[in-house]
């Protein structure tokens, strides 16, 4: 029974994360939304593997965690650059490639 | 176990919503760390102890620490308020919640999952307490580092 609950929870987290990515214009909030999507994916994968009882989930989750960590490193570096260069964190203002 | 699941699920969804609703980036980062923590409890509930520890170790000990320090060092000027009483209350509650599995592990004769009661495999039971302690320690140090940075930034 808990598998169904976990499935629902991970899908809810995934939906909230996707809604956050699509609706937010703040750079950091979008980064956090991607983290939430990755957390939902990890939870879904772990619950499915636990339910089926086969395979090695660790390798898949290491890939998810590596993607999450790499994304944070890139995003925080960009954030610090944007703060120091006094660039707006509103991504809708960054859509133009040329002035 | 269902009751624990529902409590943790509500906590996790509330933390996710708080990530979008909070105005301070640092507070949103703490809410995101709460999401990671709730997710590791979910791993414990499905008897994936190693995944729970690794989730704490990587996502809270590593990623959240980096987010805290990176966000705090990028925007000193926005930190103008600090409620020390609120900070103390949150710290005590966080410490109690985070240290509970460590105490539960230490007090039991056979190392078992603190939530489900199932026995943890022998190859990881020897190192699970150290990994958990290190993850929580790094997380606590990161919060301490942010507080120190806020004080230094406030004096500029």
gemmi code that builds the backbone of each chain (N, CA, C; Angstrom):
import gemmi

chains = {
    "A": [
        ("UNK", (0.827, -1.199, 0.000), (0.000, 0.000, 0.000), (0.863, 1.252, 0.000)),
        ("UNK", (1.981, 1.182, 0.700), (2.824, 2.364, 0.783), (3.450, 2.685, -0.576)),
        ("UNK", (3.546, 1.675, -1.436), (4.109, 1.927, -2.772), (3.220, 2.898, -3.550)),
        ("UNK", (1.915, 2.709, -3.456), (0.985, 3.612, -4.152), (1.113, 5.022, -3.592)),
        ("UNK", (1.220, 5.112, -2.256), (1.364, 6.429, -1.633), (2.655, 7.103, -2.100)),
        ("UNK", (3.741, 6.316, -2.129), (5.028, 6.886, -2.565), (4.962, 7.325, -4.017)),
        ("UNK", (4.267, 6.518, -4.826), (4.092, 6.885, -6.236), (3.360, 8.218, -6.351)),
        ("UNK", (2.272, 8.348, -5.587), (1.520, 9.605, -5.617), (2.336, 10.774, -5.118)),
        ("UNK", (3.081, 10.552, -4.027), (3.895, 11.646, -3.475), (4.964, 12.093, -4.462)),
        ("UNK", (5.647, 11.118, -5.070), (6.720, 11.498, -6.005), (6.140, 12.201, -7.236)),
        ("UNK", (4.960, 11.766, -7.697), (4.338, 12.460, -8.832), (3.902, 13.874, -8.457)),
        ("UNK", (3.426, 14.029, -7.212), (3.069, 15.374, -6.756), (4.289, 16.273, -6.695)),
        ("UNK", (5.378, 15.740, -6.143), (6.615, 16.528, -6.066), (7.102, 16.896, -7.466)),
        ("UNK", (7.014, 15.923, -8.379), (7.443, 16.178, -9.753), (6.597, 17.278, -10.384)),
        ("UNK", (5.268, 17.200, -10.168), (4.372, 18.211, -10.752), (4.649, 19.590, -10.164)),
        ("UNK", (4.863, 19.652, -8.848), (5.147, 20.952, -8.232), (6.463, 21.516, -8.763)),
        ("UNK", (7.439, 20.632, -8.928), (8.729, 21.086, -9.465), (8.621, 21.616, -10.879)),
        ("UNK", (7.886, 20.875, -11.724), (7.700, 21.328, -13.111), (6.928, 22.648, -13.142)),
        ("UNK", (5.901, 22.760, -12.285), (5.144, 24.016, -12.216), (6.048, 25.156, -11.763)),
        ("UNK", (6.950, 24.866, -10.835), (7.877, 25.901, -10.381), (8.819, 26.347, -11.480)),
        ("UNK", (9.301, 25.390, -12.272), (10.213, 25.745, -13.366), (9.481, 26.617, -14.391)),
        ("UNK", (8.252, 26.210, -14.714), (7.547, 26.914, -15.796), (6.954, 28.238, -15.352)),
        ("UNK", (6.631, 28.372, -14.067), (5.951, 29.603, -13.647), (6.893, 30.632, -13.041)),
        ("UNK", (8.001, 30.188, -12.453), (8.877, 31.148, -11.782), (9.819, 31.817, -12.789)),
        ("UNK", (10.156, 33.072, -12.486), (11.109, 33.778, -13.335), (12.417, 34.025, -12.611)),
        ("UNK", (12.445, 33.643, -11.338), (13.669, 33.872, -10.564), (14.655, 32.738, -10.813)),
        ("UNK", (15.892, 33.120, -11.049), (16.912, 32.141, -11.419), (17.118, 31.078, -10.343)),
        ("UNK", (17.224, 31.514, -9.088), (17.502, 30.569, -8.001), (16.304, 29.658, -7.746)),
        ("UNK", (15.097, 30.226, -7.832), (13.902, 29.399, -7.606), (13.781, 28.333, -8.695)),
        ("UNK", (14.168, 28.686, -9.917), (14.162, 27.679, -10.996), (15.162, 26.568, -10.704)),
        ("UNK", (16.328, 26.968, -10.163), (17.328, 25.951, -9.808), (16.794, 25.024, -8.712)),
        ("UNK", (16.142, 25.623, -7.712), (15.569, 24.814, -6.634), (14.475, 23.881, -7.182)),
        ("UNK", (13.722, 24.367, -8.184), (12.671, 23.528, -8.771), (13.265, 22.307, -9.461)),
        ("UNK", (14.394, 22.510, -10.139), (15.057, 21.365, -10.777), (15.516, 20.371, -9.723)),
        ("UNK", (16.001, 20.890, -8.581), (16.393, 19.991, -7.486), (15.195, 19.175, -7.006)),
        ("UNK", (14.040, 19.823, -6.901), (12.839, 19.112, -6.437), (12.426, 18.034, -7.437)),
        ("UNK", (12.543, 18.347, -8.724), (12.235, 17.341, -9.754), (13.181, 16.145, -9.624)),
        ("UNK", (14.459, 16.416, -9.396), (15.425, 15.318, -9.247), (15.147, 14.502, -7.989)),
        ("UNK", (14.751, 15.185, -6.900), (14.389, 14.472, -5.675), (13.190, 13.564, -5.919)),
        ("UNK", (12.197, 14.086, -6.664), (11.017, 13.269, -6.980), (11.398, 12.061, -7.821)),
        ("UNK", (12.308, 12.271, -8.777), (12.747, 11.148, -9.616), (13.467, 10.097, -8.777)),
        ("UNK", (14.309, 10.548, -7.846), (15.031, 9.599, -6.981), (14.062, 8.805, -6.110)),
        ("UNK", (13.059, 9.513, -5.572), (12.074, 8.833, -4.720), (11.268, 7.813, -5.516)),
        ("UNK", (10.876, 8.198, -6.725), (10.108, 7.279, -7.572), (10.935, 6.047, -7.922)),
        ("UNK", (12.197, 6.280, -8.307), (13.051, 5.144, -8.678), (13.265, 4.209, -7.491)),
        ("UNK", (13.529, 4.799, -6.314), (13.781, 3.964, -5.132), (12.538, 3.165, -4.749)),
        ("UNK", (11.365, 3.805, -4.839), (10.151, 3.085, -4.452), (9.832, 1.962, -5.439)),
        ("UNK", (10.045, 2.220, -6.738), (9.789, 1.177, -7.737), (10.753, 0.006, -7.555)),
        ("UNK", (12.043, 0.325, -7.362), (13.023, -0.745, -7.163), (12.746, -1.505, -5.875)),
        ("UNK", (12.312, -0.791, -4.836), (11.989, -1.467, -3.579), (10.767, -2.363, -3.739)),
        ("UNK", (9.803, -1.912, -4.548), (8.582, -2.696, -4.766), (8.887, -3.953, -5.580)),
        ("UNK", (9.707, -3.790, -6.633), (10.023, -4.942, -7.478), (11.030, -5.866, -6.804)),
        ("UNK", (11.931, -5.282, -5.996), (12.901, -6.092, -5.270), (14.026, -6.635, -6.110)),
        ("UNK", (14.226, -6.078, -7.284), (15.320, -6.545, -8.145), (16.169, -5.369, -8.601)),
        ("UNK", (17.388, -5.689, -9.023), (18.262, -4.670, -9.592), (19.019, -3.892, -8.543)),
        ("UNK", (19.917, -3.034, -9.039), (20.731, -2.211, -8.147), (20.357, -0.756, -8.359)),
        ("UNK", (19.697, -0.191, -7.355), (19.211, 1.185, -7.462), (20.334, 2.186, -7.259)),
        ("UNK", (21.412, 1.730, -6.587), (22.447, 2.680, -6.155), (23.097, 3.406, -7.334)),
        ("UNK", (23.359, 2.695, -8.404), (24.018, 3.323, -9.554), (23.138, 4.411, -10.158)),
        ("UNK", (21.840, 4.114, -10.276), (20.912, 5.095, -10.840), (20.835, 6.331, -9.955)),
        ("UNK", (20.750, 6.110, -8.646), (20.640, 7.260, -7.753), (21.933, 8.060, -7.687)),
        ("UNK", (23.070, 7.376, -7.841), (24.329, 8.134, -7.895), (24.340, 9.062, -9.109)),
        ("UNK", (23.777, 8.595, -10.215), (23.683, 9.457, -11.402), (22.789, 10.662, -11.111)),
        ("UNK", (21.651, 10.416, -10.447), (20.743, 11.525, -10.118), (21.432, 12.528, -9.201)),
        ("UNK", (22.113, 12.015, -8.171), (22.791, 12.907, -7.233), (23.927, 13.662, -7.915)),
        ("UNK", (24.634, 13.001, -8.807), (25.719, 13.678, -9.521), (25.176, 14.812, -10.391)),
        ("UNK", (24.040, 14.545, -11.057), (23.416, 15.607, -11.871), (22.987, 16.769, -10.977)),
        ("UNK", (22.390, 16.444, -9.829), (21.936, 17.501, -8.916), (23.118, 18.335, -8.418)),
        ("UNK", (24.201, 17.657, -8.046), (25.365, 18.383, -7.531), (26.000, 19.248, -8.616)),
        ("UNK", (26.102, 18.697, -9.830), (26.694, 19.472, -10.922), (25.838, 20.688, -11.254)),
        ("UNK", (24.528, 20.499, -11.228), (23.625, 21.607, -11.524), (23.759, 22.714, -10.478)),
        ("UNK", (23.895, 22.321, -9.219), (24.040, 23.323, -8.158), (25.345, 24.092, -8.320)),
        ("UNK", (26.411, 23.379, -8.645), (27.712, 24.051, -8.807), (27.638, 25.098, -9.918)),
        ("UNK", (27.076, 24.707, -11.055), (26.966, 25.648, -12.175), (26.043, 26.815, -11.807)),
        ("UNK", (24.906, 26.512, -11.190), (23.924, 27.562, -10.899), (24.452, 28.544, -9.853)),
        ("UNK", (25.126, 28.038, -8.820), (25.647, 28.957, -7.796), (26.761, 29.828, -8.373)),
        ("UNK", (27.589, 29.256, -9.239), (28.632, 30.058, -9.895), (28.002, 31.169, -10.726)),
        ("UNK", (26.976, 30.819, -11.497), (26.268, 31.830, -12.291), (25.616, 32.873, -11.395)),
        ("UNK", (25.040, 32.415, -10.279), (24.370, 33.337, -9.356), (25.362, 34.351, -8.787)),
        ("UNK", (26.533, 33.852, -8.372), (27.518, 34.771, -7.809), (28.000, 35.760, -8.860)),
        ("UNK", (28.166, 35.280, -10.091), (28.573, 36.188, -11.154), (27.491, 37.249, -11.397)),
        ("UNK", (26.220, 36.810, -11.405), (25.128, 37.751, -11.670), (24.995, 38.777, -10.562)),
        ("UNK", (25.232, 38.355, -9.304), (25.157, 39.308, -8.195), (26.304, 40.315, -8.287)),
        ("UNK", (27.510, 39.818, -8.584), (28.662, 40.720, -8.637), (28.570, 41.664, -9.834)),
        ("UNK", (28.050, 41.164, -10.960), (27.934, 42.007, -12.152), (26.667, 42.853, -12.126)),
        ("UNK", (25.895, 42.745, -11.048), (24.658, 43.505, -10.887), (23.682, 43.243, -12.044)),
        ("UNK", (23.590, 41.972, -12.425), (22.647, 41.563, -13.464), (21.367, 41.093, -12.777)),
        ("UNK", (20.230, 41.404, -13.371), (18.959, 40.979, -12.784), (18.844, 39.457, -12.785)),
        ("UNK", (18.274, 38.942, -11.695), (18.072, 37.489, -11.598), (16.782, 37.045, -12.286)),
        ("UNK", (16.039, 37.995, -12.834), (14.819, 37.664, -13.583), (15.226, 37.100, -14.941)),
        ("UNK", (14.939, 35.814, -15.158), (15.423, 35.170, -16.378), (14.716, 35.680, -17.625)),
        ("UNK", (13.542, 36.300, -17.471), (12.854, 36.827, -18.663), (13.626, 38.005, -19.258)),
        ("UNK", (14.459, 38.649, -18.416), (15.272, 39.750, -18.937), (16.567, 39.254, -19.580)),
        ("UNK", (16.815, 37.966, -19.447), (18.046, 37.394, -20.009), (17.769, 36.653, -21.316)),
        ("UNK", (16.568, 36.799, -21.855), (16.198, 35.985, -23.016), (16.825, 36.492, -24.312)),
        ("UNK", (17.200, 37.756, -24.334), (17.784, 38.287, -25.560), (19.263, 37.920, -25.642)),
        ("UNK", (19.652, 37.434, -26.834), (21.063, 37.095, -27.018), (21.889, 38.322, -27.381)),
        ("UNK", (21.235, 39.312, -27.987), (21.941, 40.542, -28.344), (21.161, 41.727, -27.822)),
        ("UNK", (21.884, 42.796, -27.487), (21.212, 44.018, -27.026), (20.602, 44.766, -28.202)),
    ],
    "B": [
        ("UNK", (3.133, 2.728, 10.613), (4.069, 3.258, 9.625), (3.376, 4.207, 8.651)),
        ("UNK", (2.089, 3.943, 8.409), (1.348, 4.832, 7.521), (1.247, 6.232, 8.102)),
        ("UNK", (1.074, 6.290, 9.446), (0.960, 7.604, 10.081), (2.263, 8.388, 9.904)),
        ("UNK", (3.395, 7.714, 10.122), (4.692, 8.381, 9.924), (4.832, 8.826, 8.482)),
        ("UNK", (4.397, 7.954, 7.566), (4.490, 8.312, 6.148), (3.692, 9.575, 5.849)),
        ("UNK", (2.467, 9.656, 6.362), (1.630, 10.819, 6.055), (2.200, 12.089, 6.691)),
        ("UNK", (2.723, 11.951, 7.912), (3.321, 13.132, 8.564), (4.509, 13.637, 7.747)),
        ("UNK", (5.377, 12.702, 7.352), (6.566, 13.098, 6.585), (6.174, 13.632, 5.212)),
        ("UNK", (5.131, 13.021, 4.602), (4.696, 13.492, 3.281), (4.154, 14.916, 3.361)),
        ("UNK", (3.357, 15.186, 4.401), (2.832, 16.550, 4.563), (3.969, 17.527, 4.804)),
        ("UNK", (4.940, 17.108, 5.631), (6.110, 17.957, 5.892), (6.884, 18.226, 4.600)),
        ("UNK", (7.028, 17.206, 3.780), (7.791, 17.355, 2.535), (7.075, 18.293, 1.562)),
        ("UNK", (5.771, 18.111, 1.412), (5.022, 18.974, 0.482), (4.992, 20.414, 1.010)),
        ("UNK", (4.846, 20.560, 2.335), (4.867, 21.919, 2.902), (6.226, 22.576, 2.673)),
        ("UNK", (7.292, 21.784, 2.783), (8.632, 22.335, 2.543), (8.801, 22.738, 1.086)),
        ("UNK", (8.256, 21.918, 0.173), (8.350, 22.249, -1.256), (7.607, 23.552, -1.550)),
        ("UNK", (6.407, 23.686, -0.968), (5.650, 24.924, -1.192), (6.386, 26.112, -0.575)),
        ("UNK", (7.025, 25.872, 0.593), (7.770, 26.961, 1.237), (8.932, 27.431, 0.375)),
        ("UNK", (9.523, 26.515, -0.406), (10.630, 26.913, -1.299), (10.163, 28.016, -2.251)),
        ("UNK", (8.915, 27.916, -2.723), (8.412, 28.906, -3.675), (7.832, 30.133, -2.987)),
        ("UNK", (7.340, 29.959, -1.764), (6.633, 31.057, -1.113), (7.547, 31.974, -0.311)),
        ("UNK", (8.653, 31.453, 0.218), (9.521, 32.281, 1.060), (10.219, 33.339, 0.215)),
        ("UNK", (10.405, 34.512, 0.810), (10.986, 35.616, 0.049), (12.505, 35.652, 0.141)),
        ("UNK", (13.040, 35.216, 1.271), (14.497, 35.209, 1.437), (15.077, 33.944, 0.799)),
        ("UNK", (16.130, 34.118, 0.002), (16.713, 32.963, -0.689), (17.285, 31.962, 0.311)),
        ("UNK", (17.872, 32.479, 1.391), (18.469, 31.579, 2.385), (17.399, 30.724, 3.057)),
        ("UNK", (16.252, 31.347, 3.354), (15.158, 30.571, 3.946), (14.663, 29.502, 2.964)),
        ("UNK", (14.594, 29.870, 1.693), (14.183, 28.887, 0.683), (15.183, 27.739, 0.601)),
        ("UNK", (16.471, 28.054, 0.768), (17.494, 27.006, 0.746), (17.335, 26.066, 1.944)),
        ("UNK", (16.972, 26.627, 3.101), (16.739, 25.776, 4.277), (15.513, 24.890, 4.042)),
        ("UNK", (14.474, 25.449, 3.402), (13.298, 24.638, 3.072), (13.666, 23.516, 2.103)),
        ("UNK", (14.563, 23.819, 1.162), (15.000, 22.775, 0.226), (15.771, 21.669, 0.957)),
        ("UNK", (16.584, 22.068, 1.940), (17.281, 21.060, 2.750), (16.275, 20.206, 3.526)),
        ("UNK", (15.169, 20.819, 3.961), (14.115, 20.048, 4.638), (13.491, 19.027, 3.694)),
        ("UNK", (13.349, 19.403, 2.407), (12.829, 18.449, 1.411), (13.772, 17.254, 1.300)),
        ("UNK", (15.077, 17.533, 1.236), (16.059, 16.443, 1.151), (15.965, 15.541, 2.382)),
        ("UNK", (15.817, 16.177, 3.553), (15.752, 15.406, 4.796), (14.498, 14.525, 4.817)),
        ("UNK", (13.355, 15.105, 4.415), (12.118, 14.317, 4.379), (12.234, 13.168, 3.380)),
        ("UNK", (12.939, 13.430, 2.277), (13.119, 12.377, 1.283), (13.957, 11.223, 1.843)),
        ("UNK", (14.955, 11.558, 2.656), (15.771, 10.485, 3.249), (14.943, 9.673, 4.249)),
        ("UNK", (13.996, 10.330, 4.931), (13.110, 9.563, 5.823), (12.232, 8.614, 5.000)),
        ("UNK", (11.817, 9.079, 3.813), (11.045, 8.200, 2.932), (11.856, 6.962, 2.526)),
        ("UNK", (13.140, 7.172, 2.263), (14.001, 6.027, 1.947), (14.078, 5.058, 3.130)),
        ("UNK", (14.120, 5.633, 4.352), (14.132, 4.768, 5.542), (12.844, 3.951, 5.627)),
        ("UNK", (11.725, 4.580, 5.254), (10.434, 3.898, 5.379), (10.297, 2.716, 4.426)),
        ("UNK", (11.051, 2.749, 3.312), (10.989, 1.598, 2.403), (12.223, 0.708, 2.566)),
        ("UNK", (12.849, 0.811, 3.750), (13.971, -0.060, 4.129), (15.193, 0.099, 3.228)),
        ("UNK", (15.369, 1.276, 2.673), (16.576, 1.548, 1.884), (17.498, 2.410, 2.753)),
        ("UNK", (18.139, 1.767, 3.724), (18.929, 2.514, 4.710), (20.151, 3.187, 4.086)),
        ("UNK", (20.814, 2.461, 3.202), (22.014, 3.025, 2.580), (21.672, 4.250, 1.736)),
        ("UNK", (20.554, 4.179, 1.025), (20.133, 5.329, 0.218), (19.812, 6.523, 1.108)),
        ("UNK", (19.184, 6.255, 2.262), (18.853, 7.354, 3.181), (20.109, 8.046, 3.682)),
        ("UNK", (21.095, 7.234, 4.073), (22.354, 7.820, 4.572), (23.058, 8.584, 3.459)),
        ("UNK", (23.087, 7.997, 2.259), (23.768, 8.676, 1.152), (23.030, 9.943, 0.748)),
        ("UNK", (21.696, 9.908, 0.841), (20.920, 11.120, 0.553), (21.297, 12.233, 1.530)),
        ("UNK", (21.380, 11.874, 2.817), (21.797, 12.871, 3.806), (23.218, 13.336, 3.524)),
        ("UNK", (24.075, 12.385, 3.230), (25.507, 12.689, 3.080), (25.757, 13.585, 1.866)),
        ("UNK", (25.120, 13.263, 0.748), (25.389, 14.007, -0.486), (24.534, 15.263, -0.568)),
        ("UNK", (23.212, 15.105, -0.385), (22.325, 16.234, -0.654), (22.306, 17.253, 0.479)),
        ("UNK", (22.355, 16.795, 1.731), (22.370, 17.764, 2.835), (23.801, 18.131, 3.187)),
        ("UNK", (24.649, 17.115, 3.372), (26.040, 17.408, 3.753), (26.808, 18.130, 2.665)),
        ("UNK", (26.511, 17.835, 1.413), (27.280, 18.453, 0.332), (26.552, 19.552, -0.396)),
        ("UNK", (25.442, 19.198, -1.035), (24.757, 20.146, -1.929), (24.151, 21.312, -1.147)),
        ("UNK", (23.439, 21.004, -0.040), (22.827, 22.091, 0.726), (23.882, 23.009, 1.337)),
        ("UNK", (24.983, 22.424, 1.778), (26.071, 23.243, 2.305), (26.580, 24.208, 1.244)),
        ("UNK", (26.762, 23.700, 0.050), (27.251, 24.548, -1.038), (26.234, 25.639, -1.380)),
        ("UNK", (24.953, 25.280, -1.363), (23.920, 26.280, -1.652), (23.936, 27.366, -0.584)),
        ("UNK", (23.998, 26.962, 0.686), (24.008, 27.958, 1.775), (25.161, 28.933, 1.613)),
        ("UNK", (26.348, 28.368, 1.491), (27.543, 29.220, 1.439), (27.539, 30.071, 0.176)),
        ("UNK", (27.155, 29.468, -0.951), (27.133, 30.216, -2.206), (26.119, 31.329, -2.204)),
        ("UNK", (24.919, 31.037, -1.704), (23.875, 32.060, -1.675), (24.221, 33.146, -0.667)),
        ("UNK", (24.716, 32.747, 0.499), (25.012, 33.741, 1.537), (26.162, 34.641, 1.130)),
        ("UNK", (27.173, 34.088, 0.494), (28.325, 34.916, 0.122), (28.002, 35.835, -1.048)),
        ("UNK", (26.950, 35.524, -1.801), (26.605, 36.364, -2.939), (25.744, 37.557, -2.600)),
        ("UNK", (25.096, 37.532, -1.456), (24.146, 38.615, -1.164), (24.182, 38.977, 0.311)),
        ("UNK", (25.299, 39.582, 0.729), (25.404, 40.016, 2.129), (24.397, 41.106, 2.460)),
        ("UNK", (24.207, 42.002, 1.516), (23.441, 43.212, 1.827), (21.985, 42.910, 2.127)),
        ("UNK", (21.487, 41.745, 1.704), (20.074, 41.460, 1.927), (19.801, 40.904, 3.323)),
        ("UNK", (20.868, 40.539, 4.039), (20.670, 39.964, 5.376), (20.700, 41.076, 6.409)),
        ("UNK", (19.570, 41.628, 6.697), (19.533, 42.716, 7.663), (18.751, 42.342, 8.912)),
        ("UNK", (18.146, 41.188, 8.905), (17.359, 40.815, 10.068), (17.800, 39.438, 10.548)),
        ("UNK", (17.877, 39.300, 11.846), (18.153, 37.988, 12.423), (17.406, 37.898, 13.743)),
        ("UNK", (16.483, 36.974, 13.837), (15.783, 36.753, 15.090), (16.520, 35.641, 15.832)),
        ("UNK", (17.264, 36.029, 16.852), (18.083, 35.040, 17.547), (17.241, 34.051, 18.343)),
        ("UNK", (16.092, 34.520, 18.870), (15.223, 33.583, 19.617), (14.657, 32.533, 18.658)),
        ("UNK", (14.160, 33.001, 17.512), (13.658, 32.055, 16.507), (14.736, 31.113, 16.026)),
        ("UNK", (15.937, 31.673, 15.837), (17.062, 30.841, 15.395), (17.385, 29.759, 16.426)),
        ("UNK", (17.342, 30.145, 17.722), (17.641, 29.175, 18.779), (16.593, 28.074, 18.820)),
        ("UNK", (15.311, 28.460, 18.696), (14.231, 27.460, 18.748), (14.349, 26.492, 17.570)),
        ("UNK", (14.564, 27.073, 16.362), (14.694, 26.218, 15.172), (15.907, 25.302, 15.307)),
        ("UNK", (17.009, 25.826, 15.866), (18.218, 25.010, 16.013), (17.988, 23.833, 16.948)),
        ("UNK", (17.301, 24.097, 18.076), (17.058, 23.020, 19.042), (16.154, 21.945, 18.422)),
        ("UNK", (15.088, 22.397, 17.738), (14.163, 21.431, 17.130), (14.873, 20.625, 16.040)),
        ("UNK", (15.637, 21.333, 15.200), (16.367, 20.639, 14.130), (17.354, 19.631, 14.704)),
        ("UNK", (18.091, 20.042, 15.754), (19.084, 19.145, 16.345), (18.416, 17.907, 16.928)),
        ("UNK", (17.259, 18.118, 17.607), (16.562, 16.976, 18.210), (16.082, 16.004, 17.140)),
        ("UNK", (15.515, 16.563, 16.056), (14.982, 15.695, 14.994), (16.107, 14.962, 14.280)),
        ("UNK", (17.191, 15.699, 13.995), (18.274, 15.090, 13.225), (19.081, 14.084, 14.050)),
        ("UNK", (19.166, 14.321, 15.359), (19.968, 13.417, 16.191), (19.187, 12.190, 16.655)),
        ("UNK", (17.860, 12.179, 16.450), (17.066, 11.047, 16.930), (17.509, 9.707, 16.326)),
        ("UNK", (17.697, 9.612, 15.004), (18.140, 8.318, 14.460), (19.491, 7.882, 15.007)),
        ("UNK", (20.382, 8.863, 15.266), (21.704, 8.519, 15.796), (21.588, 7.938, 17.196)),
        ("UNK", (20.745, 8.573, 18.030), (20.537, 8.066, 19.390), (19.849, 6.703, 19.341)),
        ("UNK", (18.865, 6.569, 18.453), (18.144, 5.296, 18.336), (19.074, 4.176, 17.888)),
        ("UNK", (19.996, 4.528, 16.981), (20.961, 3.516, 16.534), (21.904, 3.124, 17.665)),
        ("UNK", (22.360, 4.125, 18.435), (23.337, 3.852, 19.486), (22.752, 3.085, 20.651)),
        ("UNK", (21.459, 3.278, 20.921), (20.881, 2.654, 22.110), (20.443, 1.213, 21.866)),
        ("UNK", (20.289, 0.834, 20.590), (19.824, -0.529, 20.333), (21.011, -1.496, 20.260)),
        ("UNK", (20.804, -2.706, 20.740), (21.895, -3.682, 20.753), (22.210, -4.165, 19.334)),
        ("UNK", (21.164, -4.438, 18.564), (21.383, -4.777, 17.156), (21.004, -3.576, 16.325)),
        ("UNK", (21.858, -3.218, 15.394), (21.600, -2.017, 14.609), (20.404, -2.259, 13.705)),
        ("UNK", (19.375, -1.435, 13.905), (18.161, -1.638, 13.119), (17.647, -0.299, 12.630)),
        ("UNK", (16.799, -0.369, 11.648), (16.157, 0.826, 11.126), (15.304, 1.459, 12.224)),
        ("UNK", (15.524, 2.752, 12.487), (14.848, 3.392, 13.611), (13.349, 3.524, 13.383)),
        ("UNK", (12.903, 3.492, 12.141), (11.478, 3.688, 11.862), (10.744, 2.377, 11.625)),
        ("UNK", (11.337, 1.497, 10.833), (10.626, 0.259, 10.508), (11.022, -0.905, 11.404)),
        ("UNK", (12.186, -0.806, 12.091), (12.611, -1.870, 12.985), (13.340, -3.003, 12.311)),
        ("UNK", (13.430, -2.987, 10.984), (14.128, -4.067, 10.294), (15.637, -3.926, 10.462)),
        ("UNK", (16.315, -5.051, 10.435), (17.754, -5.056, 10.728), (18.540, -4.520, 9.525)),
        ("UNK", (19.558, -3.718, 9.840), (20.401, -3.152, 8.791), (21.510, -4.146, 8.472)),
        ("UNK", (21.852, -4.249, 7.177), (22.829, -5.259, 6.767), (24.181, -5.019, 7.445)),
        ("UNK", (24.895, -6.108, 7.685), (26.100, -6.051, 8.517), (27.211, -5.245, 7.864)),
        ("UNK", (27.268, -5.229, 6.535), (28.389, -4.556, 5.894), (28.312, -3.041, 6.017)),
        ("UNK", (27.140, -2.505, 6.295), (27.053, -1.059, 6.444), (26.726, -0.624, 7.868)),
        ("UNK", (26.386, -1.575, 8.744), (26.011, -1.186, 10.098), (27.188, -0.614, 10.877)),
        ("UNK", (28.415, -1.005, 10.502), (29.574, -0.501, 11.241), (29.858, 0.956, 10.926)),
        ("UNK", (29.478, 1.412, 9.746), (29.825, 2.771, 9.348), (28.641, 3.711, 9.301)),
        ("UNK", (27.437, 3.200, 9.560), (26.249, 4.030, 9.334), (26.192, 5.194, 10.316)),
        ("UNK", (26.595, 4.952, 11.574), (26.542, 6.038, 12.551), (27.541, 7.132, 12.207)),
        ("UNK", (28.732, 6.728, 11.756), (29.748, 7.720, 11.416), (29.301, 8.559, 10.223)),
        ("UNK", (28.745, 7.895, 9.212), (28.279, 8.622, 8.023), (27.174, 9.601, 8.397)),
        ("UNK", (26.240, 9.142, 9.211), (25.141, 10.013, 9.619), (25.677, 11.197, 10.413)),
        ("UNK", (26.584, 10.911, 11.345), (27.139, 11.984, 12.171), (27.884, 13.000, 11.311)),
        ("UNK", (28.669, 12.513, 10.357), (29.434, 13.417, 9.494), (28.496, 14.289, 8.666)),
        ("UNK", (27.418, 13.687, 8.122), (26.471, 14.469, 7.309), (25.829, 15.569, 8.141)),
        ("UNK", (25.371, 15.218, 9.345), (24.725, 16.224, 10.193), (25.740, 17.263, 10.641)),
        ("UNK", (26.960, 16.824, 10.911), (28.005, 17.753, 11.364), (28.309, 18.786, 10.277)),
        ("UNK", (28.444, 18.318, 9.040), (28.732, 19.249, 7.940), (27.573, 20.214, 7.755)),
        ("UNK", (26.360, 19.708, 7.883), (25.178, 20.565, 7.745), (25.164, 21.634, 8.836)),
        ("UNK", (25.456, 21.223, 10.077), (25.470, 22.185, 11.188), (26.573, 23.217, 10.996)),
        ("UNK", (27.726, 22.757, 10.522), (28.832, 23.684, 10.284), (28.467, 24.689, 9.207)),
        ("UNK", (27.740, 24.236, 8.189), (27.359, 25.169, 7.123), (26.424, 26.244, 7.649)),
        ("UNK", (25.481, 25.869, 8.526), (24.579, 26.869, 9.095), (25.386, 27.829, 9.979)),
        ("UNK", (26.325, 27.286, 10.746), (27.180, 28.157, 11.560), (28.003, 29.100, 10.702)),
        ("UNK", (28.504, 28.588, 9.571), (29.300, 29.430, 8.673), (28.457, 30.557, 8.096)),
        ("UNK", (27.209, 30.246, 7.771), (26.325, 31.286, 7.223), (26.055, 32.358, 8.271)),
        ("UNK", (25.849, 31.942, 9.533), (25.596, 32.932, 10.594), (26.813, 33.832, 10.774)),
        ("UNK", (27.999, 33.234, 10.774), (29.224, 34.036, 10.902), (29.358, 34.995, 9.721)),
        ("UNK", (29.051, 34.484, 8.526), (29.155, 35.343, 7.336), (28.149, 36.475, 7.388)),
        ("UNK", (26.960, 36.190, 7.930), (25.974, 37.252, 8.065), (26.475, 38.338, 9.010)),
        ("UNK", (27.108, 37.931, 10.099), (27.615, 38.920, 11.056), (28.733, 39.737, 10.437)),
        ("UNK", (29.630, 39.050, 9.697), (30.725, 39.787, 9.055), (30.159, 40.737, 7.993)),
        ("UNK", (29.196, 40.227, 7.224), (28.601, 41.071, 6.187), (27.830, 42.237, 6.760)),
        ("UNK", (27.213, 42.037, 7.927), (26.449, 43.118, 8.532), (27.313, 44.257, 9.024)),
        ("UNK", (28.597, 43.974, 9.304), (29.488, 45.023, 9.816), (30.094, 45.858, 8.704)),
        ("UNK", (29.923, 45.440, 7.447), (30.516, 46.216, 6.355), (29.773, 47.527, 6.158)),
    ],
}
model = gemmi.Model(1)
for chain_id, residues in chains.items():
    chain = gemmi.Chain(chain_id)
    for i, (resn, *xyz) in enumerate(residues, 1):
        res = gemmi.Residue()
        res.name, res.seqid = resn, gemmi.SeqId(i, " ")
        for name, pos in zip(("N", "CA", "C"), xyz):
            atom = gemmi.Atom()
            atom.name, atom.element = name, gemmi.Element(name[0])
            atom.pos, atom.b_iso = gemmi.Position(*pos), 0.0
            res.add_atom(atom)
        chain.add_residue(res)
    model.add_chain(chain)
structure = gemmi.Structure()
structure.add_model(model)
structure.setup_entities()
